[in-house]
């Protein structure tokens, strides 16, 4: 099981603190002793615990106070967002929301990859990214937790990744949170959280947050970051390689739906088939590591436009929403009135 992923990366001393924290929260204690006063040792424990245990959304693990009690020893003071009664009420509400989210015969009939896709789809269609999560420089607490996802339908990447993991636990699946940095422009990187899923002994990355931000404005469910390998995620994410997410294992949406191409002839054939079907959306992945993304995007745009002009019986506009770093191309064909 990978649900103790972050615990397993701690030192022996840090694991002792982690276990003490677990016992303290379980007993709803306000403090517990620690055998160190070094914040560099203690702080990673709180972060690890937060990622391993999304169910403890009601504890403020970002603001644990450490006080010295004697030379080399200290006391960690916990803050709870809610009273025990309030916590119980929110836990009940979260479980009810999850029950509705998972109340579908499809989950019972699906294999592991199918269940993973259903988790992805439910969240992409019901959650929005909390772009205004910061108030006076402070992050709204529930935007970082499963509470924001299931009770408000809004969260940042950390809360969304924890929700993916939590839903996975409900379905008996390993989908731990991984952390690193990510960049939309390839220049400015910021801390980010997503998930790694284990399907049939194979690992793959799954960034539901970025699929949400791509899908929401289009009102179309995208899978740019669903079950992709290391070589693809590294185009815009930076992380420590904890698992070998191998290329070409057939888990991604584009591989499963036969929408990934590495030559223009195959790509044109697919586009032609979609136009023949009168599909209003053409969505695919094109891998050509020998050309710049901007060059490929222009070639694709010209190809689509020319093929439409040859086939179309009506005036049209084309809505484009590409993800060049991932080699993903999205076109929506709009009839002019």
C-alpha positions in Angstrom: 0.0 0.0 0.0 1.2 3.5 -0.8 -1.1 5.4 1.5 1.9 5.9 3.9 4.0 7.2 1.1 5.2 10.4 3.0 5.7 8.6 6.3 8.1 6.2 4.6 10.2 9.1 3.5 10.8 10.4 7.0 13.8 9.6 9.3 13.3 7.3 12.2 13.2 10.3 14.6 10.6 12.0 12.4 8.5 8.8 12.2 8.3 8.8 16.0 6.9 12.4 16.0 4.5 11.3 13.2 3.2 8.5 15.4 2.8 10.7 18.4 0.9 13.2 16.3 -1.4 10.4 15.1 -2.1 9.4 18.6 -2.7 13.0 19.8 -5.2 13.7 17.1 -6.9 10.4 17.6 -7.3 11.3 21.3 -8.3 14.9 20.4 -5.4 16.2 22.6 -4.2 19.8 22.3 -0.5 19.0 22.6 2.0 16.2 22.6 5.8 15.9 23.5 8.6 15.9 20.9 12.2 15.0 21.3 13.5 18.0 19.3 13.1 21.7 19.1 14.4 21.9 15.5 11.7 23.1 13.2 13.6 21.7 10.2 13.0 18.3 11.7 9.5 18.8 12.8 7.8 20.8 10.0 8.2 18.0 7.3 6.4 15.6 9.7 3.2 17.8 9.7 3.3 18.1 5.9 3.8 14.3 5.5 1.0 13.6 7.9 -1.4 16.0 6.1 -0.7 14.3 2.7 -1.0 10.7 4.2 -4.2 11.4 6.1 -6.7 13.6 4.2 -9.4 12.5 6.7 -8.0 14.9 9.3 -9.1 18.0 7.5 -10.2 19.6 10.8 -6.6 20.0 12.2 -4.5 23.1 11.4 -1.3 21.3 10.5 0.1 24.4 8.9 0.3 26.2 12.2 1.5 23.8 14.9 3.2 25.7 17.6 6.4 24.3 19.0 7.6 25.4 22.5 10.7 24.4 24.4 10.0 22.5 27.6 13.6 21.4 28.5 17.0 21.3 26.8 16.5 19.5 23.5 12.8 18.7 24.2 9.6 20.5 23.2 5.8 20.4 23.1 3.8 20.6 19.9 0.5 22.4 20.4 -2.3 21.6 18.0 -5.2 23.8 16.9 -8.5 22.3 15.7 -10.7 24.3 13.3 -13.9 23.0 14.8 -15.3 21.6 18.1 -15.8 17.9 18.3 -19.5 18.3 17.5 -18.8 20.6 14.6 -16.2 18.1 13.3 -18.6 15.2 13.5 -21.3 17.2 11.6 -18.8 18.1 8.8 -17.5 14.5 8.6 -21.1 13.3 8.2 -21.7 15.9 5.5 -18.5 14.9 3.7 -19.5 11.2 3.7 -22.9 12.1 2.4 -21.4 14.1 -0.4 -19.0 11.2 -1.2 -21.9 8.8 -1.1 -23.7 10.8 -3.8 -20.5 11.1 -5.8 -19.9 7.3 -5.7 -23.5 6.3 -5.9 -23.4 4.9 -9.3 -23.6 1.3 -10.6 -20.7 2.2 -13.0 -18.2 2.0 -10.1 -19.2 -1.6 -9.3 -18.9 -2.7 -13.0 -15.7 -0.9 -13.8 -12.1 -2.3 -13.6 -9.4 -0.4 -11.7 -8.6 2.0 -14.5 -12.4 2.6 -15.1 -12.9 3.4 -11.4 -9.9 5.8 -11.6 -11.4 7.5 -14.6 -14.8 7.8 -12.9 -13.1 9.5 -9.9 -11.4 11.9 -12.3 -14.6 12.7 -14.2 -16.7 13.2 -11.0 -14.2 15.7 -9.7 -13.6 17.5 -13.0 -17.3 18.0 -13.4 -18.2 19.0 -9.8 -15.2 21.0 -8.5 -13.7 24.3 -9.6 -10.2 25.6 -8.9 -10.2 28.1 -6.0 -8.3 30.8 -7.9 -9.0 33.3 -5.1 -8.0 31.1 -2.2 -5.7 33.7 -0.7 -7.2 36.3 1.7 -4.6 38.9 2.9 -1.8 36.5 2.0 -3.4 33.6 3.9 -4.8 30.5 2.1 -8.5 29.7 3.0 -8.0 26.6 5.2 -10.6 24.4 3.6 -9.2 25.0 0.1 -6.3 22.8 1.2 -8.5 19.9 2.4 -11.1 17.5 1.3 -13.7 19.7 3.0 -13.3 22.4 0.4 -13.8 19.8 -2.4 -16.8 17.9 -1.0 -18.7 20.7 0.9 -18.0 23.8 -1.2 -16.9 22.3 -4.6 -13.8 24.6 -4.5 -10.2 23.9 -3.6 -6.6 24.4 -4.7 -4.3 21.6 -5.9 -3.5 20.3 -2.4 -7.2 19.8 -1.5 -8.1 18.3 -4.9 -5.2 15.8 -4.7 -6.2 14.8 -1.2 -9.8 14.3 -2.4 -8.5 12.0 -5.2 -6.6 10.0 -2.6 -9.5 9.8 -0.2 -11.9 8.6 -2.9 -9.4 6.0 -3.9 -9.2 4.8 -0.4 -13.0 4.4 -0.4 -12.7 2.2 -3.5 -9.7 0.2 -2.2 -7.2 2.0 -4.6 -3.8 3.4 -4.1 -3.7 7.0 -5.3 -1.3 8.9 -3.0 -0.5 12.6 -3.2 2.8 13.6 -4.7 4.3 17.0 -4.5 6.7 19.1 -6.5 6.6 22.2 -8.7 4.7 23.0 -11.9 4.8 25.7 -14.5 2.3 26.8 -17.2 4.9 28.9 -19.0 8.0 26.8 -18.5 9.6 29.7 -16.6 7.7 30.4 -13.4 7.4 27.3 -11.3 5.3 27.1 -8.1 4.6 24.4 -5.5 2.1 21.9 -6.7 0.4 18.7 -5.7 -1.1 15.9 -7.8 -1.4 12.1 -7.6 0.3 8.9 -8.7 -2.0 5.9 -9.3 -1.1 2.2 -9.2 -3.0 0.1 -11.7 -2.1 -3.5 -12.1 1.4 -2.9 -10.7 2.0 0.0 -13.1 2.3 3.6 -12.0 1.0 6.7 -13.7 0.6 10.4 -13.0 -2.8 12.0 -12.6 -3.2 15.8 -12.2 -6.9 16.4 -11.7 -6.4 20.0 -10.8 -4.9 20.9 -14.2 -7.6 18.9 -16.0 -10.2 20.9 -14.0 -8.6 24.2 -15.1 -8.5 23.0 -18.7 -12.0 21.6 -18.7 -14.0 24.2 -16.8 -13.9 27.1 -19.4 -14.7 24.6 -22.2 -17.5 22.7 -20.4 -15.7 19.6 -21.8 -14.0 16.9 -19.8 -10.3 16.8 -20.7 -7.8 14.1 -19.9 -4.5 15.8 -20.7 -3.1 14.7 -17.3 -4.9 11.4 -16.8 -2.6 8.5 -16.3 0.5 9.9 -18.1 4.1 8.7 -17.7 7.1 10.4 -16.3 8.4 11.5 -19.7 5.1 13.5 -20.3 4.6 15.0 -16.8 8.1 16.3 -16.7 7.3 18.6 -19.6 5.7 21.0 -17.0 6.1 19.3 -13.6 9.2 18.8 -11.5 9.3 16.1 -8.8 11.4 13.4 -7.2 11.1 10.1 -9.1 9.4 8.0 -6.4 7.9 5.5 -8.8 8.8 4.4 -12.4 5.8 5.8 -14.4 6.8 4.1 -17.6 6.1 5.4 -21.1 3.8 3.4 -23.3 2.0 1.2 -20.8 -1.4 2.0 -22.3 -3.1 3.7 -19.3 -3.6 7.2 -20.7 -6.8 8.4 -22.2 -5.3 9.0 -25.5 -3.7 5.6 -25.7 -6.9 3.8 -24.6 -9.1 5.8 -27.1 -6.6 5.5 -30.0 -6.1 9.3 -30.2 -2.4 9.5 -30.0 -0.3 9.9 -33.2 3.3 10.3 -34.1 3.0 11.1 -37.8 0.8 13.5 -39.8 -0.7 11.0 -42.1 -2.3 9.1 -39.1 -3.4 12.3 -37.6 -5.0 13.5 -40.8 -6.8 10.2 -41.1 -8.3 10.7 -37.6 -9.3 14.3 -38.3 -10.9 13.2 -41.5 -12.9 10.5 -39.7 -14.1 13.0 -37.1 -15.2 15.5 -39.7 -17.0 12.7 -41.6 -18.9 11.9 -38.4 -19.7 15.6 -38.1 -18.1 15.7 -34.6 -18.1 19.3 -33.2 -15.0 18.5 -31.0 -11.7 17.1 -32.3 -9.4 16.2 -29.4 -6.2 14.3 -29.7 -2.5 14.0 -28.8 0.4 14.3 -31.3 3.9 13.4 -30.4 6.7 14.8 -32.5 9.7 15.5 -30.3 11.7 16.7 -33.3 9.7 20.0 -33.7 9.0 23.0 -31.5 5.5 22.9 -29.9 4.6 26.2 -31.6 5.5 24.8 -35.0 3.4 21.7 -34.5 0.4 23.8 -33.3 0.5 26.0 -36.4 0.7 23.0 -38.6 -2.3 21.4 -36.9 -4.3 24.6 -37.1 -3.6 24.9 -40.8 -4.4 21.3 -41.4 -7.8 21.5 -39.6 -8.8 24.7 -41.3 -7.9 23.4 -44.8 -9.7 20.1 -44.3 -12.8 21.9 -43.0 -12.8 24.3 -46.0 -12.8 21.3 -48.3 -15.5 19.4 -46.6 -17.8 22.0 -44.9 -21.2 23.0 -46.3 -21.4 25.9 -43.9 -19.5 28.9 -42.6 -17.6 28.1 -39.4 -15.4 29.3 -36.6 -12.9 27.2 -34.7 -12.4 27.4 -31.0 -8.9 26.3 -30.0 -7.6 25.3 -26.6 -4.2 23.6 -27.1 -1.8 22.2 -24.5 1.4 22.3 -26.6 3.7 21.1 -23.8 1.7 17.9 -23.6 1.2 17.8 -27.4 -2.6 17.9 -26.8 -4.8 19.7 -29.4 -8.4 20.7 -28.9 -10.7 22.1 -31.6 -14.4 22.9 -31.3 -16.1 23.6 -34.6 -18.7 26.3 -34.4 -21.3 27.0 -37.1 -21.8 30.6 -37.9 -25.4 31.8 -37.7 
